[in-house]
Amino acid sequence: MNVEDLDIGDVIYAANTIIDDGSIPDGLEGEILAEAGTRGVITLIGYVEEEQARSVFLVRFEDKDMNLGSPVGCWVEDLTMEPRLIN
């Protein structure tokens, strides 16, 4: 199974640190949205109109208090199914 096989409601993790690229309404470009290894839940799966073969996942990542944040658009390569071990 891989990320593309997941569905809405499934748990996922940030594969790398996810940073606002300026596309989040009312967001701050350069702000860290999720550190690598942060757990989240998939809330929507769609595609970019210009690239219909490329999936985009809306993910709500947990904060340090385990509260879900606002949805963040992520590409498949931004996500992993395995939690990252922290040394």
Secondary structure, DSSP 8 states (H G I E B T S, - for coil): --GGG--TT-EEEESS-EE--S-STT--TT-EEE-TT-EEEEEEEEEETTEEEEEEEEEEEE-TTS-EEEEEEEEGGGEESS-----
